[in-house]
Amino acid sequence: LPELPEAETVRSDLARVYQGDRLARISVTGRRTVRRHRPELLRTLEGLTLTGVGRHGKYLLLQWEGGPVMVAHLRMSGQLLSAQAGDPVALHTHAVLRFAHAGELRFVDPRTFGELFIAAPGPGLGSGPAPVANAAPGRGGGGPNLTGLAHLGPDALSIGAPDLHAALAGRRAPLKALLVDQRVLAGVGNIYADEICFEARLRPHRAAGSLARAEVTRLAASTRSVLAAAIVARGSTLADNGYQDLSGRPGSFQLQHQVYARAGLPCGRCGRPVQRIIFGARRAYFCPHCQR
Ligand SMILES: [Zn+2]
């Protein structure tokens, strides 16, 4: 399912295709896709120009003229796909945004866990446009000041060692459990947590608080570098084809996975077999020789 690199790929695609264009009409047919508020509320965006597309963790933040923000989360199987007005409508299309010039943006989601909603600025923000740009490095954590997103930790793509150290210090939970906890770090899921732990040479089931300062520094650097490399490769598309970019094309970072779903295959660093481990309700793939 989509994690930060996939969301970032869709974000840049959305900005390239629709930014600066005006929303002519929005139609919502999937009641579950817009479940946080009345679906009709989305129609208040009609006539407005898309002024920017931000992202925090796995959340996409479409910013409109005058300040409103529409949040999109793909969850398990959601896809945002570009289309032209006459194109056949795919099964499981739950919302269609028709732009004045760039054609349609369609939200397709077979499993219906994904969602769209309008987020209002949280208390204390004042009346200006919401600050929805990606979290700045060293910002000290926390999600955007928007309804439904304030619980999020700092964005993983720009995580610094001090923030990560503060999040892990004293915690007895397994490292992987915290890396995928969106309140701790926004954007990392099952696939990238394993790849990040491999890159940092740390065992995913180690107690998070047992990491030395140098290890946390390495972990922060690996988090940024693995996610950045995955963005260059336009994300990971697994056998289920669940993730596609705005044009319906797969990503290619799965070809660079070092450990994820590679149990029994040789580790790219030492040649010994990658192992799968189960701890609590969680699974992880790692190399027992290379990761400590
Ligand atoms: Zn190895």
Boltz pocket constraint, residues with backbone or C-beta under 6 A from the ligand:
constraints:
  - pocket:
      binder: B
      contacts: [[A, 267], [A, 268], [A, 269], [A, 270], [A, 271], [A, 272], [A, 287], [A, 288], [A, 289], [A, 290], [A, 291]]
      max_distance: 6.0
